[in-house]
Amino acid sequence: MKRFALLGALAGLLILTVVVATEGIAEVAHILEQAGWPLLWLVPIHLIALWFDAYGWRVLLAPADPEKHACTGFLLWVATVREAVTRLLPTAGIGGELVGIRLAWRRVPDGTAVSASIVIEVMVTMFSHYLFALAGVLLLMSITQDSDHGLLVAIGLLLSLPIPALFAYALRHGAWFTRLESFAQRMLGDDHKLAALIDGARLDAQIRALCRHYGVLVRTLIWQMTGLVVGTLEVWWGLSLLGHPVGFGEALAIEALTLAARQVAFFIPAGLGVQEAVIVLLGTSFGIDPQTSLALALVKRAREVLFGVPALLSWQWVEWRQMRRRVAG
């Protein structure tokens, strides 16, 4: 797994190097210098977008936490840590969810309910990202009249639709965590601490119960879609600050298809290089010069670091405090 992540990182660095070398870093730096410090306002915009996502998680967690011990503000912090772990650390795409379960467990003692809420949230996220990418394709085709590329991407989306559909079906009708519990007991023994933490039958039952609450699923989907649309402001305002304003439709298409490309290239840590190349390619389709597009991509990358590093540090501080309490106890 480590070798696979290393190969992905090297491939991403190669792509990024080619993109930067092709477009010229000096001109890109000049564009960023002209935009100046107002680019920092893109950081709180992302926080607002993430708040909607956290509220969607709150909807799923509400049956297990009716007294709201895990308030939306707390879940927002957990969401920032989850995103930072997923995007900045080589965790194979699931590390953020595991950290989220661990942190939310501090406020909601029912760890099985917390785990079920995150599993269902992942399922809903797959559908919300699919719909968001589809909206991006339709906007690309309608604005640029580029039917060939848009049709190709649309066909790719249709071919990938069975993945979230099968995942949802498996959660609704399967007993995957019961099997995982049995496997852990066979491999580790019944008395092993890790095997004892897994209550597969109860987790499967809670997942199926959430799957039957269609209203809860729809509300979560709406909150997530709202967060994705709000996140488009980062591209829309960022291009305006960089001296090349575009319509909100163009910004949404860039944001949606860039996010879709990062998910396809999941094997490359943080989508390094892929994000930059796709933004430059899409920017060209909308008449944005490559240097400005690359500047936008670098701004988005810088925002990930400025937003994610404090989140990771706060998580480690909380873990350190917990460790000190255990030692003192």
N, C-alpha and C positions, 0 to 999 in steps of 0.2 A: 504493500500500500504506500509506504514511504517513497519507494522508487517511482511508483506511478505518479504520485504528487510532484516529485522532483522533475520528472519528465514533462509534466503539464506546466510547471512553473518555467522551465527552460523554454518550452514552446511559446508561452505567453511573452516572455522577455524578448524572444526573437521577433515576434510579431510587433511588439511595441517598438523595438529598436528600428525595424524597417519602416514603420509608420513615421516615427520622429525624424529619421534620416531623410525620408522622402520629402516631407513637408518643410523641413528647415526649422530648427529650434529657435533661431535668432528672431525670426519674424513672429513666431508664436509667443516668445517672451515679451516682445514689444506690444502685442495685443493685450496680454495679461497686465502689463505695466500700465497701459492706458486705462484699463477697467478699474484697477486699483482696489482699495480696501472694501468698497461696497459689495464685492464678491463674497465677503464673509457673511452677508445676510442670507446666503443660500443655506447655511447650516441650520438656523432655526426653521426654515421652510421645511426641511426634511424632518425636523422634530414634530411639526404639526402633522405631516403625512403619517408619521409613525404612530401618533396619538390615535388616529382613526383605526389603525390596525390593532392597537392595543385594546381599544374599546370593543372591537369585534371579538377579541379573545375573551374579554370580560363577559360578553353575552354567552359564550360557551361555558364559562366557568361559573356562571350565576347559580345554577341548580345546586352545586356543591359548596357554594359560599354565599348563602343568602344574606348574611350580615355584612358582606363586603369587606372582610378583613384584607383581602387582596384588592385594594381600590385601583381605579384606573391609573392614578399616578404611579403607584408601585409597579403595576404591570407595564407601564410605559418604560420605566427604568429597566425592567427585565427584558423588554423587547429590544431596547438599545443594546443590551449586553448580548442577547441572542444574535442580533444582526451583526455585531462586531465580531463575534466568534466565527460566524458563518463566512463573513466576507474577508476577514483579515487573518484568520488562522487556518492552517491546513487540516481541517476536521472532516473531510469527506462529505460535507453537506448536512450532517446530522448532529454535529457537535453543539450547535446553537440550541437545538431543541432539547438535548440532554441537559445543558446548563440551565435552560429555562425551567425544566421540570424541577431541578434541584433548588433553584432560587424561589420559585413559586411555592414550593413545599414549605417554606418558612412561614408563610401566611395561611396556607390551606393545608391542614394536617392530613387530609385524605389524598395521599400521593397518587392513588389509582385514578381518582377523579381528575387530578391535574394532568396526569399522563394522557387520559382519554381526551381531555379538552385540546391538548397540543396535537395529538394524532389527528383529530377531526379538523383542527385549524390547518394543518398541513394539507389535508384533502381539499378543504375549501380554497386554500391558497392556490392549489394547482388549477382549479376551475377559474378563479378570478384572474390569474395571470394568462390563462388561455383566452378568456374573453377580452382582456386588455390587449393582447397581441393581435387578436382578430380585428379589434377596432383600429389598431395601428395599420394593419394591412389595408383595410378599406379606405382609410384616410390617405395612405400612400398612393393607392390606385386612383382615388378621386382628385387628389391635388396635383399629382405629377403626370397623370395619364400614362403611367408606366405599367401597362397591363401585364407585360411579360414577367417582370420581376415580381410584381404583386401577386399574380396568379401562381407563380412558383412557390412563393411563401405561403399562400393560402392553401395550396395542395399539401405542403408540408405540415401545416397546422391540422388539416383534416386527417392526415395519416397518423398524427400523434394523438388525436382525440381518444382512441381506445385506452391510452395509458391512464389518464385520470379516471375514466369511466370504469376500467377494470379495478383500479385501486379502490374506488368507492364501493363497487360491488363486493370486493373481497372483505372490506371492513364491515359491510352490512350483513353479509351472510357467512363469513368465515369465522374461524377460531384460531387466528394466527398467534396470538399471545399465549393461549393455552398450550399450543404446540411448542412455543418458545420456552415456556416454563418447564415442560417435560424434557426438552432438549437440555436446558441448563441443569436440571436435576440429574440427568444421566451423565453429563460431562463433569459436573462439579460436585455432585453429591447433595442429598437432601438437606444437610445441615450447613451447607456453605452460605455465607452471608449474602452473596449476590443472588443465589437461587432463591433464598428466603424473601428477598425484596420483591420478587415477581409474583403477583397474584393474577395469573393469566386469565382464568375463568371470569373473575370479577372485572378485569380490564376489558375483556371482550364484551361482557354484558353492558358495561357503561358506554362503550363505543357504539354498540348497536342501539342503545337507548337514545343517544344523541343523534344517530342517523335517522331515527324515526321522527324527530322533532324538526319537521321541514321548515317551520316558521323561524326557528333559531338559526338553521343553516342559511336561510335566505337573508336574514338580518345580518349575519356575520359576513356573508358575501357582499352585501351592499356597503357595509362599513369598510371592507377591504378595498372594494372598487373605488370608493370615495377617497381613500388614502392614496391609491395609485394615481387618480386624477389630480389630487392636490400635489403629489410629487412631481407632476409634469411642470409645475411652476418653476422648478429648478432649471429645467431646460429653457423654458420660455423667457424667464427673467435673466438667466445667465447669458443667453444670446443677445438680449437687449443691452446688457452691460458691456458685452464684448463688441458692440457696435454693429450687430447684424440682427435687428429685430425680426421675428417671424410671427405668424399667426399661431393661435393656440392649437389648431389642428395639426400643423407641422410639428410643433413641439411634442404633442401627444404621440404622434407617429414615431418620432425619434426615440422618445422615452420607452414606448411599448416594445418596439422591435429591438432596442438595445437590451432591454431586460430579457426578452425571449432568447436573444443570442447568448447571453450569459448563462441562461439555464441549459441551453443545448451544449455549451462548452463547459459543463460542470466539472470536468476533469482538470481544467486549468484553474489553479487557485486564484480567487478574487476576479476571475475573468480577465486576468492581466493580458493586455494587448488586444484581446477580442473586443472589449468595450470600446477602446480607442479606434480600432479599425472600422467597426460598425458605425460609430458616430460620424467618422469622416466620410464613409460611403453614403450614409443616409443624408448627411449635410450636402453632399454634392448633388444628390437627387433633388433637393429643395433649393438649389442655387446658392448655397453657402460655400464660401471659399474654404479649401481644405485647412488652411492655417487657423481660421476661426473655429472650425469644427474640432480640430485637435486641441485648441485652447479650451474649448468647452469640456472635452473629454478629460483633460488634465485637471480642470476645476472640479469636476465630479469626483475624480480620484482623490484630490486633495481634501474634498469634503468628507469622503469616506474615512480618511485618516484622522482628520480633525474631530470628527464625530465619534469614530470608533475607539481610538486610543483612550480617551478619558473614560469611556464606558468599560473597557477592559480593566483599566486601573481601579475603577470603583468596585468592580466585581472582585478583584484580587484583595482590595482593602477589606471588603465584607468577609471574604474567606479567612483573611488573616485575623480579623477580630474574633470570628467564630473559633478558630484554632486556639487563640489565646484563652478564650473562655473555657474551652475543654481542658487545657493544661491547668488553668487555675482551679477548675472544679476537681 
